Amino acid sequence: MKKLIISHGDKGGVGKSIFAMLAVDYALHRKMPVAVVEGDVKIGDVGKRYDGVPNVSTLRLDLDKSGRDAENAITTLFRHLEESESEIVVMNSPANAKKALDSNAEIIVPVARDLGFEICVGWMVGIEESSAVMAVESIICDMADRKIAVVNRHESEYDPDFFWFTNPKYKDTWVNSGGFCGEIPDLASRVAAKLKEHQGVPLAALANNNSPLHIVDRQVIKNWLMKAWVNAVVPLVEEGEGS
């Protein structure tokens, strides 16, 4: 089944963009054409990274909308997807995306399914209690076929810094509703800076033999990618995987 992967979380700075990039790179690693929907047009870092990359098409669509403007944006999205041949679609959501996604979930979910897509939501967990509350109250998460709550270890190394863990009722509610839990491992700041320097290059391409980076940095990225895919992406998109 085709996958519509939504990188969500509603808060800014929780790692939505990096999760979207990991999902795109995983699809490319699997030799699958992928469509990127850059919903955060103000920053647009996911769209910038994959512009012109073979087997990737990019649609920039402002999803920081509400009301009729949000509905119009969602309509534009699905007209594009209906004409697209991509089996994997990765949407990078802006902060406050619930205005567009939750309000239009009853359009998004049935139309996506009619087009043959399974709806997969990656919810990036913020440190604050509000992030945990929004995760379990999100309509699009509730209606999704598969969902995973992901901690970005670049934001915090320790579980107690996340309300998700200090008050386990939110995590328990998520798991009991069928959600998976995962994490993106920490990446050394010097290497993370290299990723930002090389826009327009897929993450995995920075780890291969043609990469402009030093060999040691390539290996660090390769190790990080494999762990991130296994812990955060595979459980969401591969049947039978997850914990």
PAFI-266434 format. One record per residue (C-alpha): residue in one letter; x, y, z. Coordinates in steps of 0.001 Angstrom, whole numbers, plus 500000, padded with zeros to 6 digits. Layout:
REM PAFI-266434
AXYZ...
***
This chain:
REM PAFI-266434
M500000500000500000K501121503564499293K502119505667502303L501245509243503218I503751510032505961I502906513157507956S505665514635510109H503677516383512815G504076517602516383D502478521047516240K505259522694518269G508211524399516612G511745523082517106V510825519501518038G512385517854514986K509585517647512418S511913518577509565I514583516045510478F511967513293510794A510605514190507355M514139514074505910L514748510676507480A511525509366505944V512428510721502488D515929509265502675Y514554505914503795A512266505813500750L515199506667498476H517274503984500195R514511501515499300K514650502726495657M511119504170495850P510078507427494140V508957509905496771A506964513127496768V507855515793499321V505113518124500506E506844521096502130G504120522512504355D506436524845506266V507079527354503507K508618529957505849I511599527733506609G511289525139503860D514406523177504796V513015519813503687G512023521146500280K515421522786499857R517302519587500633Y515511517515497996D514990520032495200G516374518488492007V517191515136493608P516422512207491258N513220510294492069V511926513145494244S509158515585493363T508507518583495592L505330520518496278R505472523662498411L502154524232500119D501513526638502995L499783524557505670D499957527307508280K496332528071507505S492929527771509125G489306527760508013R488576527947504306D492236528701503465A493256525425505111E490581523518503207N491787525054499945A495366524009500761I494268520443501478T492312520396498200T495430521498496315L497419518764498039F495108515944497015R494715517159493463H498502516950493274L498594513487494837E495912512191492507E498122513106489555S501333511896491185E502746508412490657S504734508445493887E504034505587496268I505590507429499188V504519510963500094V506232512751502980M504583515874504371N506588518260506550S504120520133508744P504634523632510153A504081524624513773N500369524871514587A499563522429511785K496583521161513760K494695524175512369A494847522573508938L495239518868509718D492822518265512584S490179520577511167N490274518746507848A490960515206509054E487553514064507814I488614515121504315I492260514035504506V491744510488505768P488983509205503439V490437510892500344A493921509530501099R492488506052501509D490465506341498316L493751507140496550G495275503993498030F497368505649500741E497892504402504260I498060507403506631C501172507271508823V501780510043511362G505111510692513030W504420512837516103M507534514622517337V507389514791521110G508188518134522701I509498518518526239E506423520339527574E503241518740528908S501254520490526170S503024518354523542A501948515162525302V498381516426525665M498161517413521996A499516514031520919V496688512098522551E494056514666521519S495120515004517872I492305514048515512I494622513204512617C496669510952514937D493505509264516171M492294508593512616A495683507531511211D496332503936510176R499705503968511916K501350506454514263I504576506789516179A505615509268518876V509255510169518364V511698511770520778N514479513764519150R517528513144521311H519237516183519837E516822518220521960S517425516348525205E519489513327526156Y517557512337529246D514069510885529612P513154513024532674D513377516151530513F510324514973528592F506918515248530233W505997512291528053F508147510139530341T507841511920533693N504056511477533548P503602508091531856K499814508344531590Y500259510141528256K502612507521526879D500334504738528147T497309506354526489W499243506596523223V500405502979523294N496976501697524308S495494503475521285G497823501554518975G500705504035518741F504367503105518570C507183504923520357G510595505686518892E513517508050518943I516038509799516765P519480509340518336D521688512252519185L524109513431516509A527349515192517372S526973518953516915R529973519182514576V528375516610512268A524880518085512571A526401521377511419K527720519616508305L524194518467507441K522992522063507577E525907523253505439H525046520873502606Q521493521730501584G520341520115498379V522025516827499281P520108513830500687L521281512761504121A522422509346502923A524438510937500114L526540512675502758A527481509240504091N528513507593500820N531924507416499161N531272510477496987S530480512677499954P532563515860500398L532851515086504121H535746513429505913I535560509656506179V534979509711509933D532077512132509563R530572509950506831Q530676506955509159V529076508910512004I526233509947509698K525843506402508375N525581504975511901W523144507694512941L520963507161509864M520700503415510388K519746503829514050A517256506603513258W515612504563510504V515319501458512681N514028503325515741A511815506005514202V510914505312510556V510720501543510065P508119500978512828L505878503542511139V506104502406507536E506902498685507641E504147496240508570G504905494045511542E507582496364512937G507413498532516015S507386498367519765
***
